[in-house]
Amino acid sequence: MPAARARLTIDLDALAANYRLFCARAQGAEVAPVVKADGYGLGAAQVSRRLWAEGARSFHVARLEEGEALRAHFGPERPASIYVLDGAPTGTAGRLIAANLIPILSSVGQIENYHALARADAPLPCGIHVDTGMNRLGLRLEELEAVAGATDRLARLNVQLVMSHLVCSDQPEDRLNARQVGRFKALRHLFPDARASLANSGGVWLGPAFLFDMVRPGIGLYGGGPLGRPDPAIQPVVRFEAPILDVRAVPQGETVGYGASFTAPEPLRIAVVGAGYADGILRSASPEGAVWFSGARRRLLGRVSMDLIAVDVTDCEAAQPGAMVEIIGPNLLLDDAARDAGTVAYEILTRLSGRAERVYVGHLDSALSRESGNPVPSRGHELERPGSPLSRG
Ligand SMILES: *Cc1c(COP(=O)(O)O)cnc(C)c1O
C-alpha cells in the first residue's frame, strides 16, 4: 500500500555533515548548536543526541522548559552545558539552578536577582547578553560597564560567556555587521575570563573576525543557507512529502479551490495532494509555490487549504493516486520554498506540524553505528522506547 499521509523525513547524517562543516569553518571556535523551538521543529531530542555524538558539548535553547527537557533527555551520561537565551526571567531561577542550566542574563535586573540567589561559596554559572545593535535582549554597553565595575554585583556569579547577536548576518554587505564586531571587541576586556560568542549561522560565513570563542549556529545545521539562500555546501536535512489523493480533469474556465483564485486557462489535469496549512504548508505559498514531482517543478493551483493543495500535472503521466510529491527536500530547497511563500527558512521549519508522519534516517549515535554499514531508517516512535534516554522528561 502506498503511504496515505504526509511524511517528514529528517536525515541525521546530513545534520552531522553540516555540523562538521561548521566545525571546519569555525577554525577552532567551539560550535554550540542552537536547538531552540524543538530543534527548529525537527525534534530537539534526536537532533541534540546526534550532535552530542558528533562532539558538541554546549547547546543553546530559548526557554527554561526547553532546557529542562534537554537536560532530562541527556541525563547524567551526557553532561552538556545548556545555555538558556531567555536568561532568568522572574520566577525561573530556582528551576534553572535545579536543572543545572546556564542562563544568559540579559538585563541588569536579571543579574541582580540571580546574584541575590547565589551562595557565596558556590558561584552560579551564567552568561551575559550584551546588546550591540539588535535592541531586543541584552545590556547596553554603559550598563555592562557599570556592572563590570561593581564587583559586589558579580562576586557570586561565574560569568562563563559574554555574547551578542548579529542583526543582519544574512546580508554580508551590510555595514552593521562590522559595526557590531567592533562594539563587541571593544567590550570584551570587561570580562577577560569569560568566553565570547557573536556568530549565528550567517556570522560563521562572514569570516574569521566574527568567530571569537564560540559560535551558535541553528538554521545552517538544519539545512538552511546561512546567508538566507541555498548554499551548495549545506546538505538538505528535511524532506517533506505528501501523497496524491486524486488526479482529475479541470475544464477550461473552471476554478480550483477556495475563493476561486485560479481559473484554468485551458483544460488541465490536476493532482490533489494530501497536505495543507495544518501540515505546515504556509497559505502564502500560493500563488508562487510549487512542489517537485517526477523530475519537474509543478506549480500550486489556487489557495492552500487546511488539508489539501492542488498541483498542475497536465503533462505528467506518472501522477497517480498514492504517488508522493516533494514539498521540501533536495529538489525543492528549503530556502526556495521560503522565498516562494514570502518568508524565511526558519518559519517553514518551525511550522511543520506534528500531523505528518515523522521518520528519522541516519544514526542517532554516530560513531559506533557509522562503521556498521548503511543507515537504517528508523521511525520516530522507535527512538522513544521506554528506558532510552530520549523517553525521559
Ligand atoms: C536563534 C539564535 C541563534 C541561531 O541563529 P541561526 O541564524 O539559526 O544560526 C543564535 N543566537 C541567538 C541569540 C539566537 O536567538
The ligand as a Gaussian input file, in Angstrom:
#p B3LYP/6-31G(d) Opt

LIG

0 1
 C       18.265000      31.629000      17.179000
 C       19.559000      32.200000      17.601000
 C       20.768000      31.759000      17.033000
 C       20.819000      30.832000      15.837000
 O       20.644000      31.592000      14.673000
 P       20.687000      30.943000      13.194000
 O       20.506000      32.110000      12.310000
 O       19.579000      29.966000      13.148000
 O       22.010000      30.281000      13.047000
 C       21.950000      32.223000      17.567000
 N       21.949000      33.115000      18.581000
 C       20.810000      33.586000      19.132000
 C       20.882000      34.582000      20.232000
 C       19.589000      33.163000      18.652000
 O       18.456000      33.659000      19.177000

